[in-house]
Amino acid sequence: MTTSTTDNATISSIAAAMAQPGYLHLTATQTESLADASADDWSSFAAEWNHLVADRYMADGGTYRLRRYSSFTLDTTTGEFLQQPHSPYLQSMTVNHLNGGIERHFEPCTAAFCRNPVLRGLLPALGRAFTQAQGSHRWNIKLHPYRILATSKSAGQPAPEGRHRDGVTYITTLMISRCQITGGRSTVYTNTGSELTATTLLQRGELLLADDNTTLHSVTPILPAEGFDHGHRDVLVIAFTAETP
């Protein structure tokens, strides 16, 4: 992929925003340009959310979350981008008071998901932006595709742990699809609790990025839109963690 002047400007904007104010909201057009993938690629990527499986580790007893999980490493100096052997996902209770403290054995992302041009274009571009921002050239990237379900009897919880951080360096949320729902408003806060921004991701490709060390984030529950008894919200949460040499 040849990086355009516009994409270089977007990458620089991401890097600058991670320093101050600590977050950035990219439009679908900006994200699509960074990924440099076709409309068919985006459609096939979105279809992968139909292959997610139930999250069996919800400590609140919820059955509203479907997901998979995979991890990659990226070296922005060499361009080496490698999928890592599948392993359990673990967060501390300090970071995730609801579901942390145990190994969670999720199904890996499908091969079609991992080789999709959207992913293969977007992740290296974000890595270059975060290298500009933080200086590290090697990144561990954890991918969390989620489908949150809502019914007329039960709200879906995109962030069941409430206001939180993820214990990584940078955290991003890529909107894939909203189907027959209301709610799902994303808010980013300072570490002291002041609101930095609040936005509802609506279009496929919109991307919300934040410095996970200097901000907290949350998402409001979702409900079926008027006239519907069910709906769902599909996003890809991408966590970048700088690796020490």
C-alpha positions in Angstrom: 0.0 0.0 0.0 1.3 3.4 -0.9 0.5 6.0 1.8 -1.1 9.1 0.4 -0.5 12.7 1.6 -4.0 12.6 3.1 -3.3 9.4 5.0 0.0 10.8 6.3 -1.9 13.8 7.6 -4.4 11.5 9.3 -1.6 9.4 10.9 0.0 12.6 12.1 -3.3 13.8 13.5 -3.8 10.6 15.4 -0.2 10.8 16.9 -0.8 14.4 18.0 -4.2 13.7 19.5 -2.9 10.9 21.6 -0.7 13.4 23.4 -3.4 16.0 23.8 -6.3 15.7 24.4 -5.8 11.9 24.5 -8.5 10.8 22.0 -9.6 11.2 18.4 -12.8 10.4 16.4 -12.1 9.5 12.8 -14.8 9.6 10.2 -15.7 6.5 8.1 -14.0 8.2 5.1 -10.8 8.7 7.0 -10.7 5.2 8.3 -11.6 3.7 4.9 -8.7 5.6 3.3 -6.3 4.3 5.9 -7.4 0.7 5.4 -7.2 1.1 1.6 -9.7 -1.8 1.1 -12.5 -2.2 -1.4 -16.3 -2.0 -0.6 -16.5 -5.7 -1.1 -13.7 -6.2 1.4 -15.6 -4.1 4.0 -18.8 -6.1 3.3 -17.0 -9.5 3.7 -15.3 -8.2 6.8 -18.7 -7.1 8.3 -20.2 -10.5 7.5 -17.6 -12.1 9.9 -19.7 -10.8 12.8 -22.3 -13.4 11.9 -19.8 -16.1 13.0 -19.1 -14.9 16.5 -19.9 -17.2 19.4 -21.4 -16.7 22.9 -19.2 -15.2 25.6 -19.4 -17.8 28.4 -17.5 -15.7 30.9 -19.9 -12.9 31.8 -19.8 -12.6 35.6 -23.1 -10.6 35.5 -24.8 -13.7 34.0 -25.5 -11.8 30.8 -26.1 -13.7 27.5 -26.0 -10.6 25.4 -22.4 -10.7 24.1 -21.0 -12.7 21.2 -17.3 -12.5 20.4 -14.0 -14.1 19.3 -10.4 -13.1 20.1 -7.0 -13.1 18.3 -3.6 -11.3 18.7 -0.9 -10.1 16.4 2.5 -8.5 16.6 3.6 -5.6 14.5 7.0 -4.1 13.9 6.6 -0.7 12.3 10.2 -0.5 11.3 10.3 -3.7 9.3 6.6 -4.0 8.5 6.5 -7.5 9.9 2.9 -8.3 10.9 2.3 -11.7 12.4 -0.6 -13.5 14.0 0.4 -15.1 17.3 -0.4 -18.6 18.5 -3.9 -18.6 20.1 -3.9 -18.4 23.9 -6.3 -17.5 26.7 -7.2 -13.9 27.3 -6.4 -12.6 30.8 -7.0 -9.2 32.5 -6.3 -8.3 36.1 -9.2 -7.6 38.5 -7.7 -4.1 38.9 -8.4 -3.5 35.2 -11.6 -5.5 34.8 -13.5 -5.9 38.1 -16.3 -7.8 36.4 -14.6 -10.4 34.3 -10.9 -10.1 35.2 -8.7 -12.4 37.3 -9.3 -15.6 35.2 -8.1 -17.1 32.0 -10.9 -16.7 29.4 -10.7 -19.2 26.6 -12.4 -17.6 23.6 -12.6 -19.0 20.1 -10.0 -17.5 17.7 -11.0 -15.1 15.0 -11.6 -17.0 11.7 -8.9 -17.2 9.0 -11.1 -15.1 6.7 -11.3 -12.4 9.3 -7.6 -12.3 10.0 -6.6 -12.1 6.3 -9.2 -9.6 5.3 -7.7 -6.5 3.6 -9.5 -4.1 5.9 -7.6 -5.6 8.9 -4.3 -5.9 6.9 -4.5 -2.3 5.8 -5.8 -0.6 8.9 -3.7 -2.2 11.7 -0.3 -1.3 10.2 -1.5 2.3 9.6 -2.6 2.7 13.2 0.7 1.2 14.3 2.6 3.8 12.4 0.5 6.5 14.1 1.1 5.1 17.5 4.8 4.8 16.9 4.8 8.5 16.0 2.9 9.2 19.3 4.8 6.9 21.7 8.1 6.0 20.0 7.8 2.2 20.3 8.2 0.2 17.1 6.9 -3.1 18.3 3.3 -3.6 19.2 1.1 -6.4 20.6 -2.3 -6.0 19.0 -5.4 -7.7 20.5 -8.5 -8.0 18.5 -11.9 -8.2 20.1 -14.9 -8.4 17.6 -18.1 -8.0 19.6 -21.8 -8.3 18.8 -24.0 -7.0 21.6 -27.6 -8.2 21.5 -30.6 -6.2 22.8 -34.1 -7.5 23.2 -37.4 -5.9 24.3 -36.9 -7.8 27.6 -33.2 -7.1 28.2 -30.8 -4.3 27.3 -27.4 -5.1 25.8 -24.3 -3.9 27.6 -21.4 -2.8 25.4 -19.3 -1.9 28.5 -20.7 -4.0 31.4 -17.8 -3.1 33.7 -18.8 0.6 33.5 -16.3 3.4 33.2 -12.9 1.7 32.7 -9.6 1.3 31.0 -8.2 -1.8 29.4 -4.7 -1.9 30.7 -3.1 -1.3 27.3 -1.3 1.6 25.6 -4.0 2.6 23.1 -7.5 1.5 22.7 -9.7 1.9 19.6 -13.3 1.0 18.7 -14.2 0.5 15.0 -17.9 0.6 14.2 -19.1 -2.2 12.0 -22.9 -2.2 12.2 -25.9 -0.9 14.1 -29.0 -2.9 13.5 -32.4 -1.8 14.9 -31.1 -0.2 18.1 -30.9 2.9 20.1 -28.2 3.9 22.6 -24.6 2.8 22.5 -23.1 6.3 23.2 -19.4 6.2 23.7 -17.8 8.6 26.3 -14.1 9.3 26.9 -13.1 10.8 30.3 -9.9 12.1 31.9 -8.4 10.0 34.7 -10.1 12.4 37.1 -13.5 11.8 35.6 -14.0 14.9 33.5 -15.8 14.2 30.2 -13.6 14.7 27.1 -16.0 13.7 24.4 -19.3 11.8 23.9 -20.4 10.4 20.6 -22.5 7.7 19.1 -20.7 5.7 16.4 -23.2 5.3 13.6 -21.5 4.6 10.3 -19.4 1.5 9.4 -15.8 2.6 9.6 -16.1 5.3 12.2 -13.2 4.9 14.6 -12.8 6.2 18.2 -9.2 6.1 19.5 -7.9 6.9 23.0 -4.7 6.8 25.1 -5.6 4.1 27.6 -3.1 5.4 30.2 -4.5 8.9 30.4 -8.2 8.3 29.7 -11.2 6.1 30.8 -14.1 5.1 28.6 -17.6 3.8 28.7 -20.6 3.0 26.4 -24.2 3.3 27.3 -26.6 0.2 27.0 -28.4 -0.5 23.8 -32.1 -1.2 23.3 -34.2 -2.2 20.3 -35.4 0.8 18.3 -39.0 1.6 18.3 -41.1 -1.0 16.5 -38.5 -3.8 16.9 -38.2 -6.5 19.6 -34.5 -7.1 19.0 -31.3 -5.6 17.6 -27.5 -5.7 17.8 -24.4 -3.5 17.8 -21.2 -4.9 16.0 -17.8 -3.3 16.8 -14.1 -4.3 16.6 -12.2 -3.2 19.7 -8.5 -3.1 18.9 -6.0 -2.8 21.7 -2.4 -1.8 21.0 0.3 -2.4 23.7 3.9 -1.2 23.3 6.4 -4.0 23.6 9.7 -3.4 25.4 12.7 -4.2 23.2 
